[in-house]
Every structure is written in structure tokens, then in C-alpha cells.
Amino acid sequence: MFNDIGALELLTLGVLAVLVFGPDKLPKLIQDVTRTIRKIREFSDSAKEDIRTELGPQFKDFEFEDLNPKTFVRKQLMDGNDDLGLKEIRESFDLRKELSDVTDAVNGRTPAPDSADSAANGSAAAPATATSPSLTKTGDTTPDLLKKTPQQAQPERPPFDADAT
């Protein structure tokens, strides 16, 4: 609750409290506030215990923090059982490799083969050649998206009529 209050903010609050309430009334006010907070905590703890006893023994490990939607989702998704396969997806995605592949494609370089791919094929990793800037394979009929296509002549536009709009 108060995790984001820094030392400067606490000092400012202390100075404001001294100025507003005065040094004579401040110790009594602090005692009253702490007593009130203690009573609220006791009331909250007793209400939680009453709810737990009323729910019965099957809810003995029930936590009220689980009622918060963020906590509930985090607990269900990040629990030990991975029914959705999120762990496999997280481990299979390598952001640095993806970024290097994209930068190689943008710069027109051929991506270096992975050691895992070359080991699977049974061949040694060959150095990338700089003579072939195209990323398409030979005999592949897909167009090279990195090359600019020639612009076709634009048909003449009709004159602009301000009254028609």
C-alpha cells in the first residue's frame, strides 16, 4: 500500500503534520491513529476467521487474496501444472534470434544457419556468402518482398470539384 512512498515524501508528510497539528498534539494523534489501525486489523482478522470457520474444513487453505482477479489469474496460469503449454511456447521463442533474422533480412544478408539445424542435417555449418543478397531459394516462385517493384503509371485523376463534396 505504501511501497511507493519515498523518504522525501515521508519527510514532507512529517513536516506538514508538525505544522498542522503542532508538536504538542502530534504524539497523541499518532497514538490515536495507530490504535485505530490496530482495531481495524483485529476486526478484519476476526471477520476472516469467522468466514473460514463458516465455510468449513474443505476451505481451510482458502486465501482472500485469491479473490483479486489479477492474483487468481496469475496463480492459475503460473501454477506447476501447465495445461495450456505456455512454458513450451516461452522456451521455444528466442527473441534475439528473431531480431537478428529480421535485421539480416532488412540488410539483405543471408542468415547464418543455426548449429541445431546443421547438426540435424548432419552437415557442418558453412559460412554465409555475400554474393547472394536474395533470401529466396533457387527455383522458388515466390516473389522477393525486399526488392522494389517498378511503379506503374498512375491514371489521370479527375479534376477536384469542391461543390461535389
C-alpha contacts under 8 A as a table, 3 or more apart, distances in Angstrom:
res1	aa1	res2	aa2	distance
1	M	4	D	7.73
2	F	5	I	5.69
5	I	9	E	6.09
5	I	10	L	6.93
6	G	9	E	5.36
6	G	10	L	6.42
7	A	10	L	5.13
7	A	11	L	6.15
8	L	11	L	5.09
8	L	12	T	6.14
9	E	12	T	5.01
9	E	13	L	6.15
10	L	13	L	5.06
10	L	14	G	6.14
11	L	14	G	5.06
11	L	15	V	6.23
12	T	15	V	5.19
12	T	16	L	6.12
13	L	16	L	5.06
13	L	17	A	6.04
14	G	17	A	5.07
14	G	18	V	6.28
15	V	18	V	5.18
15	V	19	L	6.21
16	L	19	L	5.03
16	L	20	V	5.97
17	A	20	V	5.18
17	A	21	F	5.77
17	A	22	G	7.27
17	A	26	L	7.31
18	V	21	F	5.54
18	V	22	G	4.77
18	V	23	P	5.61
18	V	26	L	6.71
19	L	22	G	5.46
19	L	23	P	7.93
21	F	24	D	7.78
21	F	25	K	5.95
21	F	26	L	5.92
22	G	25	K	5.81
22	G	26	L	6.13
23	P	26	L	5.35
23	P	27	P	7.56
24	D	27	P	7.09
25	K	28	K	5.54
25	K	29	L	6.18
26	L	29	L	5.01
26	L	30	I	6.13
27	P	30	I	5.14
27	P	31	Q	6.30
28	K	31	Q	5.14
28	K	32	D	6.26
29	L	32	D	5.09
29	L	33	V	6.16
30	I	33	V	5.15
30	I	34	T	6.14
31	Q	34	T	5.25
31	Q	35	R	6.07
32	D	35	R	5.12
32	D	36	T	6.16
33	V	36	T	5.11
33	V	37	I	6.20
34	T	37	I	5.09
34	T	38	R	6.08
35	R	38	R	5.08
35	R	39	K	6.26
36	T	39	K	5.14
36	T	40	I	6.25
37	I	40	I	5.11
37	I	41	R	6.22
38	R	41	R	5.16
38	R	42	E	6.22
39	K	42	E	5.06
39	K	43	F	6.10
40	I	43	F	5.08
40	I	44	S	6.11
41	R	44	S	5.03
41	R	45	D	6.07
42	E	45	D	5.13
42	E	46	S	6.12
43	F	46	S	5.23
43	F	47	A	6.15
44	S	47	A	5.12
44	S	48	K	6.22
45	D	48	K	5.11
45	D	49	E	6.24
46	S	49	E	5.07
46	S	50	D	6.13
47	A	50	D	5.05
47	A	51	I	6.23
48	K	51	I	5.16
48	K	52	R	6.21
49	E	52	R	5.03
49	E	53	T	6.15
50	D	53	T	5.23
50	D	54	E	6.13
51	I	54	E	5.09
51	I	55	L	6.14
52	R	55	L	5.21
52	R	56	G	6.59
52	R	59	F	6.85
52	R	60	K	6.53
52	R	62	F	7.59
53	T	56	G	5.45
53	T	57	P	7.55
55	L	58	Q	7.56
55	L	59	F	6.14
56	G	59	F	5.94
56	G	60	K	7.03
57	P	60	K	5.19
58	Q	61	D	7.91
59	F	62	F	5.16
62	F	66	D	7.90
63	E	66	D	5.61
63	E	67	L	7.77
64	F	67	L	5.57
64	F	68	N	7.85
65	E	68	N	5.71
65	E	71	T	6.89
66	D	69	P	7.27
66	D	71	T	5.65
66	D	72	F	5.03
67	L	71	T	7.41
67	L	72	F	6.52
68	N	71	T	5.39
68	N	72	F	6.13
69	P	72	F	5.01
69	P	73	V	6.12
70	K	73	V	5.34
70	K	74	R	6.07
71	T	74	R	5.10
71	T	75	K	5.99
72	F	75	K	5.20
72	F	76	Q	6.17
73	V	76	Q	5.11
73	V	77	L	5.97
74	R	77	L	5.32
74	R	78	M	5.66
74	R	79	D	7.88
75	K	78	M	5.44
75	K	79	D	5.58
76	Q	79	D	5.54
77	L	82	D	7.43
78	M	81	N	7.97
78	M	82	D	7.70
79	D	82	D	7.11
82	D	85	G	5.61
82	D	86	L	6.68
82	D	87	K	6.90
83	D	86	L	7.97
85	G	88	E	5.43
85	G	89	I	6.51
86	L	89	I	5.09
86	L	90	R	6.06
87	K	90	R	5.07
87	K	91	E	6.16
88	E	91	E	5.21
88	E	92	S	6.04
89	I	92	S	5.19
89	I	93	F	6.31
90	R	93	F	5.67
91	E	94	D	7.43
94	D	97	K	5.49
94	D	98	E	6.34
95	L	98	E	5.08
95	L	99	L	6.09
96	R	99	L	5.12
96	R	100	S	6.11
97	K	100	S	5.15
97	K	101	D	6.14
98	E	101	D	5.12
98	E	102	V	6.26
99	L	102	V	5.09
99	L	103	T	6.17
100	S	103	T	5.12
100	S	104	D	6.02
101	D	104	D	5.10
101	D	105	A	6.15
101	D	111	P	6.20
102	V	105	A	5.05
102	V	106	V	6.15
103	T	106	V	5.03
103	T	107	N	6.02
104	D	107	N	5.14
104	D	108	G	5.98
104	D	109	R	4.97
104	D	110	T	6.46
104	D	111	P	6.09
105	A	108	G	5.09
105	A	109	R	6.00
105	A	110	T	7.00
105	A	111	P	7.54
105	A	135	L	7.33
105	A	146	L	7.96
106	V	109	R	7.75
106	V	146	L	7.43
108	G	133	P	5.19
108	G	134	S	6.71
108	G	135	L	7.52
108	G	146	L	7.86
109	R	130	A	6.99
109	R	132	S	7.97
109	R	133	P	5.61
109	R	134	S	7.72
109	R	135	L	7.72
110	T	128	A	6.57
110	T	129	T	7.49
110	T	130	A	7.61
110	T	132	S	7.50
110	T	133	P	6.55
110	T	134	S	7.40
110	T	135	L	6.10
111	P	128	A	7.28
112	A	127	P	7.19
112	A	128	A	5.78
113	P	117	D	6.63
113	P	118	S	6.69
113	P	125	A	6.58
113	P	126	A	7.70
114	D	117	D	5.11
114	D	118	S	6.23
114	D	125	A	7.73
115	S	118	S	5.13
115	S	119	A	5.93
115	S	125	A	6.77
116	A	119	A	5.12
116	A	120	A	6.12
117	D	120	A	5.08
117	D	121	N	6.26
118	S	121	N	5.02
118	S	122	G	6.02
118	S	123	S	5.42
118	S	124	A	6.08
118	S	125	A	5.89
119	A	122	G	5.00
119	A	123	S	6.34
119	A	124	A	7.26
120	A	123	S	7.94
129	T	132	S	6.60
130	A	133	P	6.59
132	S	135	L	7.81
134	S	144	D	7.34
135	L	144	D	7.46
136	T	140	D	6.53
136	T	142	T	7.65
136	T	144	D	6.55
137	K	140	D	5.41
144	D	147	K	5.88
145	L	148	K	7.55
161	D	164	A	5.54
161	D	165	T	7.16
162	A	165	T	5.67
